[in-house]
């Protein structure tokens, strides 16, 4: 059973990102504020759930959250500021979109930057410990998957409807055969990785 809150500060937002390790596509992040009495035993780290479970839980989270928001940072910006800074920026952008101001923020992972002087805590594997972070992981993952499926229609050779931009062998072979698209992250040295792996 996941814990409901970390702090006693009051309104607590959980944040997480999706797509940090991909070769293509934006990095997405979500911020979720749950009611203090909200509980759902199925909510967990999005990586531990099936796509059907994630979609079902997304609707539950969106319908029951006190507030929630999703934001993204595109590959061009990722290449400019690096993926760590882009992930944090995406989380800040998601927090900016909230209508309810959090009094405390909990973040999955070990890196974050101060946001509007609001106290925060980074929690390694927080998406498997706290319900708001797990909920944020589900929203970030499902919205990113939807986005990658959409741009797959423009670039079907790369299989983003299945690999979602992650560095699978098929994705890397598609880069070898067809080159990079505008959605690929140049700073990830996709071609160099291919030479090393093959």
C-alpha positions as CSV (number, residue, x, y, z in Angstrom):
1,X,0.0,0.0,0.0
2,X,1.4,3.4,-1.0
3,X,1.6,6.2,1.5
4,X,-0.7,9.1,1.1
5,X,1.5,12.0,2.1
6,X,5.1,12.7,3.1
7,X,4.8,16.0,5.1
8,X,2.4,17.8,7.4
9,X,2.7,21.0,5.5
10,X,-0.9,20.8,4.1
11,X,-1.5,20.7,0.3
12,X,1.1,18.4,-1.1
13,X,1.9,17.9,-4.8
14,X,3.6,14.8,-6.3
15,X,5.8,15.2,-9.4
16,X,7.3,12.7,-11.8
17,X,8.6,12.6,-15.4
18,X,8.4,10.2,-18.3
19,X,10.7,9.7,-21.3
20,X,14.0,10.7,-19.8
21,X,15.9,7.8,-21.4
22,X,14.4,8.1,-24.9
23,X,16.2,8.8,-28.1
24,X,13.2,10.7,-29.5
25,X,10.3,12.8,-28.4
26,X,9.7,15.2,-25.6
27,X,10.1,14.6,-21.9
28,X,6.8,14.8,-20.1
29,X,6.1,15.6,-16.5
30,X,3.0,15.7,-14.3
31,X,2.1,17.3,-11.0
32,X,-0.8,15.8,-8.9
33,X,-2.5,17.0,-5.8
34,X,-4.8,14.3,-4.2
35,X,-7.5,14.8,-1.6
36,X,-6.3,13.8,1.8
37,X,-9.0,11.0,1.9
38,X,-8.3,9.7,-1.6
39,X,-7.2,6.0,-1.7
40,X,-6.8,3.5,-4.5
41,X,-5.0,0.2,-4.0
42,X,-4.3,-0.2,-7.7
43,X,-2.2,3.0,-8.1
44,X,1.5,2.3,-8.4
45,X,4.7,3.2,-10.2
46,X,3.5,3.4,-13.9
47,X,6.3,1.0,-14.9
48,X,4.7,-1.7,-12.9
49,X,1.3,-1.4,-14.6
50,X,0.0,-2.5,-17.9
51,X,-1.1,0.0,-20.5
52,X,-4.7,-0.8,-19.9
53,X,-4.3,-0.4,-16.1
54,X,-2.6,3.0,-16.7
55,X,-5.4,4.2,-18.9
56,X,-8.0,3.2,-16.4
57,X,-6.2,4.8,-13.5
58,X,-5.5,8.0,-15.5
59,X,-9.3,8.6,-15.7
60,X,-9.7,7.8,-12.0
61,X,-6.9,10.2,-11.1
62,X,-8.1,13.0,-13.3
63,X,-11.7,12.7,-12.0
64,X,-10.7,12.5,-8.3
65,X,-7.6,14.7,-7.9
66,X,-7.8,18.1,-6.2
67,X,-5.7,19.3,-9.1
68,X,-3.4,17.9,-11.8
69,X,-1.4,19.1,-14.7
70,X,0.8,17.7,-17.4
71,X,3.6,19.5,-19.3
72,X,6.4,18.7,-21.8
73,X,9.8,19.9,-23.0
74,X,10.6,19.3,-26.6
75,X,13.8,17.7,-28.0
76,X,15.3,21.1,-29.2
77,X,15.1,22.4,-25.6
78,X,16.4,19.1,-24.3
79,X,19.5,19.4,-26.6
80,X,20.0,23.0,-25.3
81,X,19.8,22.5,-21.6
82,X,20.4,18.7,-21.2
83,X,17.9,16.0,-20.2
84,X,18.2,16.5,-16.4
85,X,17.4,20.2,-16.6
86,X,14.7,19.5,-19.2
87,X,13.0,17.0,-16.8
88,X,13.1,19.5,-14.0
89,X,11.8,22.3,-16.3
90,X,8.9,20.0,-17.4
91,X,8.0,19.5,-13.7
92,X,8.1,23.2,-13.1
93,X,5.9,23.8,-16.1
94,X,3.4,21.2,-14.8
95,X,3.4,22.9,-11.4
96,X,2.8,26.3,-13.1
97,X,-0.3,24.9,-14.6
98,X,-1.9,23.9,-11.3
99,X,-4.8,26.1,-10.2
100,X,-4.3,25.0,-6.6
101,X,-1.0,26.2,-5.1
102,X,0.9,23.4,-3.3
103,X,2.5,24.0,0.1
104,X,4.9,21.1,-0.2
105,X,6.3,19.2,-3.3
106,X,7.5,15.6,-3.4
107,X,9.5,14.5,-6.4
108,X,10.5,11.1,-7.8
109,X,14.3,10.8,-8.0
110,X,17.2,12.7,-6.4
111,X,17.4,16.0,-8.3
112,X,15.2,19.0,-8.4
113,X,15.5,22.8,-8.4
114,X,13.6,25.2,-6.0
115,X,10.2,26.1,-7.2
116,X,8.7,29.4,-6.0
117,X,10.2,29.0,-2.6
118,X,7.9,26.0,-1.9
119,X,9.6,23.4,0.4
120,X,10.3,20.1,-1.4
121,X,11.7,16.7,-1.0
122,X,13.3,14.4,-3.5
123,X,12.5,10.7,-2.9
124,X,14.3,7.9,-4.7
125,X,11.8,5.5,-6.1
126,X,9.1,7.8,-4.8
127,X,6.7,6.6,-7.5
128,X,6.6,3.2,-5.7
129,X,6.2,4.8,-2.2
130,X,3.8,7.8,-2.5
131,X,0.4,7.9,-4.1
132,X,0.7,11.4,-5.5
133,X,4.0,10.7,-7.2
134,X,2.7,7.4,-8.5
135,X,-0.3,9.2,-9.9
136,X,2.0,11.8,-11.5
137,X,4.0,9.0,-13.1
138,X,0.8,7.5,-14.6
139,X,-0.3,10.8,-16.1
140,X,3.2,11.6,-17.4
141,X,3.6,8.2,-19.0
142,X,0.1,8.0,-20.6
143,X,0.2,11.5,-22.0
144,X,3.7,10.9,-23.4
145,X,2.7,7.5,-24.9
146,X,-0.3,9.2,-26.6
147,X,2.0,11.9,-28.0
148,X,4.5,9.4,-29.4
149,X,1.7,7.4,-31.0
150,X,0.4,10.6,-32.6
151,X,3.8,11.6,-34.1
152,X,4.4,7.9,-35.2
153,X,1.8,8.7,-37.9
154,X,4.2,11.3,-39.3
155,X,7.3,9.0,-39.0
156,X,6.0,5.4,-39.1
157,X,9.4,3.9,-39.9
158,X,10.7,4.4,-36.4
159,X,8.0,2.3,-34.6
160,X,7.2,4.9,-31.9
161,X,3.7,3.5,-31.5
162,X,5.5,0.5,-29.9
163,X,8.9,1.7,-28.6
164,X,7.7,5.2,-27.6
165,X,11.1,6.6,-28.6
166,X,13.1,4.3,-26.3
167,X,16.4,2.9,-27.7
168,X,15.2,-0.5,-28.9
169,X,17.2,-2.4,-31.5
170,X,14.4,-1.8,-34.1
171,X,14.4,1.9,-33.3
172,X,18.2,2.1,-33.7
173,X,18.1,0.1,-36.9
174,X,15.5,2.6,-38.2
175,X,17.9,5.4,-37.5
176,X,20.7,3.7,-39.3
177,X,18.5,3.1,-42.4
178,X,16.6,6.4,-42.4
179,X,18.6,8.9,-40.4
180,X,17.3,11.2,-37.6
181,X,14.0,13.0,-37.5
182,X,13.3,16.5,-36.0
183,X,11.9,14.6,-33.0
184,X,15.3,12.9,-32.2
185,X,17.5,14.3,-29.5
186,X,20.8,15.2,-31.1
187,X,22.6,15.6,-27.8
188,X,22.0,11.9,-27.1
189,X,24.5,10.9,-29.9
190,X,22.1,8.4,-31.4
191,X,24.4,7.5,-34.2
192,X,27.4,7.1,-31.9
193,X,25.4,4.8,-29.6
194,X,24.5,2.7,-32.7
195,X,28.2,2.3,-33.7
196,X,29.0,1.2,-30.2
197,X,26.1,-1.3,-29.8
198,X,26.5,-2.8,-33.2
